[in-house]
């Protein structure tokens, strides 16, 4: 049993036929870090459309600490974006038109 508690990833959000889901183990997908990504899947065809990096993990090789994880996602329809919050309190916005990511001030 580990003394480190792993945060629970945010529940997926489905918008306009796309499912947005935090990637909990990017290493298993061959990505350079375990967390910090969001996958976008076409709900109808079940095709993976994109994997977008939301944030950098400072030391992806480090195993003695809990990885930062996207723990909350909300849709902001006024700005047509997803607002993503991590277990460390950092916030990011994913623009749903251009799929660009920006850091938000706390």
C-alpha angles and dihedrals in degrees: 000000000000123000089212115089114218113219117237114248119239119267115261120261123216117208129166094345095312127109116213113201133170111242107236098188113025090165089068088057092050094256119146095244134033100232139017098081136109122205122211117204130184103239095208100048097025088227120151103239102178145353108206125194108229099178142357121250107224096221111013092179094058112108101174095077137058113263117241108253137188101251102168134035127180132177116236102197094181090063095028092234144113117242111213125195126192130213086254091059096252116142131208136179124219111201105220094207101053098014090232120153127220132178116242125212113248 
